[in-house]
Amino acid sequence: MVAIGGVVVALVVLGWAAGGFFGDGSQVEDTNAGVRESQPPSSPPPPPPPASTTSSTSSAAPTSAVTTTTTTTTPPPPPPDPNLPCPDTAMQVTVELGAPQYQVGQRPVLRLVVANAGTVPCTRDLSRSLREVLVTSVDGANRLWSSKDCYQSNEPDLRIMQPGERQQYEVKWAGRTSAPGCPTRRTTVQAGTYHVVGRLGGLTSGAVPLVLT
């Protein structure tokens, strides 16, 4: 009887010891949960290494060099000075007739025309002493009349002439001869064909035929 009671006591003690060693299942889970919460969060996984660009670099087209061109703008030349004298090469002297023929006793209309045939404006002396209209024989050997014989003037007449500008000077010939110094004795020119020539200083026009009937 005593032995049985000792066995029972031993079993009770053993059961108590086992319960204290293992404990309740829920208690174990709570302890583990507390441990998990106290641990710091794990670091994210490292990013994957970048893909190799060797193939794309080797296949890329080479970059062409950029060429920079510097343009220098030349300023326009200054406008021509219209006060500069007109060269003889820029002047054109011609004569015109009021009609191709006149009757003896009429007064033929003769015009001296001076034009700027150049490309720039310039200044030319068109004074009366430089202008002249001549009537000669066809061969030019006989000088019959000149617009300068009975007119003397040294006053200058400077004109600015634009390109293409024409200046006309008209005279009416009395149909009689003249000579330098303007002698009073003159002769009426007979019917026939004559030449009219214009002059401006050292410039001379071509001859134009004039018929008197």
Secondary structure, DSSP 8 states (H G I E B T S, - for coil): -HHHHHHHHHHHHHHHHHHHHH--HHHHHHHHHHHHHHS--------------HHHHHHS---------------------TTSB--GGGEEEEEEESSSEE-TTS--EEEEEEEE-SSS-EEEE--TTTEEEEEE-TTS--EEEETTTT-------EEEE-TT-EEEEEEE--SB---TT--S---B--SEEEEEEEEETTEE---EEEEE-
